Amino acid sequence: MINVDKIRISIGSAVKLGLKQMKVDVLPTNCHLLTYHPDGCKGNCGFCPQSQHTRHLLTGSDEDQDYLSRVLWPAFEFDKVLGIFEEKFPAFNRTKEGFQRICIQSLNYESFEQDIDNILMKLRKSTKIPISIAIPPISEIKIQFYKDLGVERICFALDAATPELFKFVKGSDCEGPYSWDEHIALLKKSVEVFGREYVSTHLIIGLGETEGEILEFVQNMKDLGVRTGLFAFFPVQKTRFESHNRPNLISFRKSQLGKFLIDTKKWKFEDFQFNDKGELQEFPIDIIELQRIIAISVPFETSGCPGCNRPYYTSSPREEQYNYPRKITVSEQKKIYEELHQYCKRVE
């Protein structure tokens, strides 16, 4: 087995592990790890600074190449990280000081499966914290292998809401190796192995999809038994999408609320009203229900694996958040209500 020397860690997780010293107002609830490879990822996704296409354009310090979205992911010696888990986080701990889970993401390169195997086996000896993995396509046999190895949740990120957009963002249109049909097949197989709600995918809002396509995607994934994590597109320099605009915040709020309504199983995609441009015109709830939902905060917090807050992944701490890493305040509740109430049913 190939030995893993380095691993990337999101800057917030590195602070919580004691590997970095800096002031943060919200610490991550999950520990986020990323496989390390000096040449980057052959996935070639148009939005990603880790793609080989992007990394060939980057110059300067190593830190210039350490980003994923807007977050810094410095590399550390893997054995040192294992030692910290053995000493400080040997068991599952829901307190503020602990981690609710370890989330391992993998770049796509020749030996990524061997690296993931190594990382998982060593982590399982160091800690009992639940583990999620988000990885490139693998064989169906490997899905079962990871389940047997103790992985709790698995993710294959579609990122785009439609097959056509997927092809443009990370498929053959950008000389990427990925196929929508292959991803869907692996998600279905993973549900068979891991069970409903223990498989997830990511959807990046702002790549050119309509609000109707977003909520239809969420409904389709729900029907498959797959959880959807919503993230806002963030443009990163030197990527193919560096000049692409961030999504409209109110449109993102509409998607968050719509996803919550579908996830509760009380409403389906067919219950929403859209215009001929795919813009959401009316939610299947009135303003009283909207106020109740806003008060619980959950729809507007980070979505993904249970307990994940992923602080400031797509928003600066100095601006209004797309995904809040904490409960929303009373003033934030009022603002969200003002943004969304016009899309509710009229109270007769």
Steps between C-alpha positions, in 0.01 A plus 500: 500500500623848408584704808321836533752767603287814480136595532323832455281638777254789479636798690219493759557131569875563527435765764277265698765226478762744630702496178438869424460802723249765393187668629174349374149586616344167394690171514404209274287224648654247260867442421556552127788313335608496134740262329826660391657473157763746368354500148143565609184330372436364153127561548542841333174643643459856376453656845776319689847641586630146557456395135817431304398764246483764773814396684709525183403869485584576862836641598658632815495345847360157581219678684370629167413140413342403832142615445169323455223753431599801716650293783869431559592130533864477613681165487635324811683177578234231522668315786493821705128535438442139607689567822272794580189290449638225724580751772216753482213346303502122546120478529178649367429825683208737433634777723634827360856380554452176305418397144168345397661329202804490275432588137762376254495645148716362222656648192500285187847362419645160418546374856211674679329171594814363665543828688139494621543137612811592695343809658188311605686204651731722702223734616289206618790398724538854636141613560141379517351819354252422216652541153350632176680485166445709185686340213528467121329203329607155625390144436185359659719247682697787653178657632434185700865493611475848649178410677669191648798715600276710722413800283161635615412719201613532139467785248535526124471868409292579194544876564284594198120477493451353151686255274569778249646732761699213651658436159597866470630539858685172562437261213613461141449867406787596733706189420410354837472125566155503658161378380159594642368148441796344682452729800126420517571125479753524785257701715232233449743218582620687809143528628470121467819456706486787752124553521272795429617837639855362548602599147542860388583723207588868466320762292680827427253783442593766247641298210217588260208293627145627562321491834267239355794280401646532850186381677432228243854375566439503877175306450667242274780445751248474784311234307825304460572523874792742447559811715580822314744757637447849357800726448533838334744539213807705592732620217867420550780658298655298215209254485295483182210662684700781662284769330171329578266686738400374843134396529230748593452476876120509496495230234729291723262556794210377286697186421583444868137530604380286211751229586385501862136463398584205274726341761221505759297279261190717545538659158628395158645682203157497334361713786718801408408754234751628243482736203612409149857607587520248783479771769313399814180702535330338799583261784227259615489670844355821644686770692406351837674177407793697359548680832498168686757348265731801513492491881649150507798626291592159350411567132746789484791328672760287324345187349680174434594227744323529838677743730713666232529880527796563263565861606549763231556250218330727245455829690729736686429544873451870422198448272156345511538124486364270232526208745509603865746298716282561808143580603375817332438807714168684543614776265603239240161332538326830424714558192434151362128549559509825303681319217259206479152597622391628157534147363254345747132420452260777592320449831127521426 
